């Protein structure tokens, strides 16, 4: 049972992704309307230790000794990973202990204007920043950032990072109907994307339950139309997560605690968890039923199926 590692989980962009969670639930610089981790409880841009560096590296050491490697070690989880002041050290540890492994950092870009943060991110193989708006009004409405965050420094920081980063930048744009799909918003986004020069622009939408319950995903046809209208050549519409190449399972410690720890960071379907644990779906479903009866998880119906997520109480207990 790990406290700071979760998964691997099937990712639509990274295959089987082992999460590395460097901040407690739910410390973040944004309180995005669509966040699958729930509402932000500590809205901050202050960099700090947050979790013990030695404990994180010990878990990584144990994982590498006892489990098959994932496709990616992915810095994500229940908050913004660049808030942790030891991000660069953990990336260096993985590089030393598992030189063949690939690392990715999923960031909301809130600290990308900080040269120190850019220097630490440069140690990753892939940096996956998000950019949902290129106008201040839509940015504040959709991402609900800390009052200390302003959009223009983030845009300039992304450009500065691109100028010096030799790895891959896969920039994600989440489209939510009624929030950032107005013509003026899409035109401003295109202009910003031209400046940033990401290797890939991944056009995405709601796939799991978000913070606000009345959100609707953008139809694939709308995403494809936006990609065509932008005409940038490096825009990809993100599809469903690919199934793992084998049913052998990426974790051998697949008890209810592992299920709950995973759901504390990311809502999953029963099939998602079955792929992760290498267990029959009916066995996973039985464990989910027990956790639901205990009030530790809830079920939410989405377009892709029934997603299970930890309750607020359980999420705080498992992710901290």
Secondary structure, DSSP 4 states (H G I P E B T S, - for coil): --SSEEEEEEETTTEEEEEE--S-TTEESB--TT-TT---SEE----B--S-HHHHHHHHHHHHHHS---SEEEE-SSS-GGGBTTHHHHHHHHHHH-TT--EEEEE-STTTTSHHHHHHHTTSSEEEEB---SSHHHHHHHT-B-TT--HHHHHHHHHHHHHH--SEEEEEEE-BTTTS-SHHHHHHHHHHHHHH--SEEEEE---S--SSTT--BPPHHHHHHHHHHH--S-EEE--PPPPPS-SS-S-S--SHHHHHHHHHHS-B-HHHHHHHHT--HHHHHHHHHHHHHTTSEEEEEETTEEEEEE-HHHHHHHH-
